[in-house]
Amino acid sequence: MDKQHYLTEGYRQLTNSHYYTKLNAPLFHQTSIKVAEILNELRKACVIVEQRLQYLLPPVNPNSQSS
């Protein structure tokens, strides 16, 4: 697939409001808080060990996370 066709298909899919809705603001802060809460509950229930918890916890400031 050539680049232009690839981009056209991507835009076509992203503009399909049945599957995608444009967000007014990023959700990563709320999502990272919820993920941390769930992981801490798993740790308290002895489902995961502390080392795994530390590995899986989202960064404190997701904005500064490097790729």
C-alpha distance (Angstrom), angle and dihedral (degrees) to the residues before:
residue distance angle dihedral
M1 . . .
D2 3.80 . .
K3 3.80 120.8 .
Q4 3.81 96.3 -106.7
H5 3.80 92.5 50.3
Y6 3.84 89.3 47.4
L7 3.83 92.0 51.7
T8 3.81 92.6 45.2
E9 3.80 90.9 52.0
G10 3.80 91.5 47.8
Y11 3.80 92.6 51.5
R12 3.79 90.9 45.6
Q13 3.79 90.7 55.3
L14 3.80 94.6 43.8
T15 3.79 92.6 51.8
N16 3.81 92.2 53.2
S17 3.82 99.9 105.9
H18 3.80 90.6 -165.1
Y19 3.82 88.7 72.9
Y20 3.80 105.6 19.6
T21 3.78 133.2 44.1
K22 3.77 121.1 -172.3
L23 3.79 111.0 -119.3
N24 3.78 121.5 -134.6
A25 3.80 91.0 -145.1
P26 3.80 137.4 5.3
L27 3.80 116.5 -84.4
F28 3.80 98.3 -154.8
H29 3.83 95.3 103.8
Q30 3.82 94.5 53.5
T31 3.79 90.7 40.1
S32 3.80 93.9 51.4
I33 3.82 90.8 50.2
K34 3.81 91.3 51.3
V35 3.82 92.4 46.1
A36 3.82 90.4 50.7
E37 3.82 90.9 49.7
I38 3.81 92.0 51.0
L39 3.81 92.8 46.3
N40 3.81 91.7 49.5
E41 3.80 89.9 51.2
L42 3.81 89.3 51.3
R43 3.80 89.3 51.4
K44 3.82 92.5 48.9
A45 3.82 89.2 50.7
C46 3.84 89.6 51.0
V47 3.79 91.5 -118.7
I48 3.81 91.8 125.6
V49 3.80 131.0 24.7
E50 3.80 125.0 -120.5
Q51 3.80 93.5 -103.8
R52 3.82 91.3 55.1
L53 3.81 90.5 45.6
Q54 3.80 91.6 54.6
Y55 3.79 91.1 47.8
L56 3.82 94.0 49.8
L57 3.81 99.8 41.4
P58 3.80 112.4 109.3
P59 3.82 118.0 -116.9
V60 3.80 115.9 -83.4
N61 3.81 89.8 -122.7
P62 3.82 108.3 30.3
N63 3.83 90.7 -173.2
S64 3.79 91.1 68.7
Q65 3.81 95.9 47.0
S66 3.78 110.1 125.5
S67 3.79 120.7 -140.2
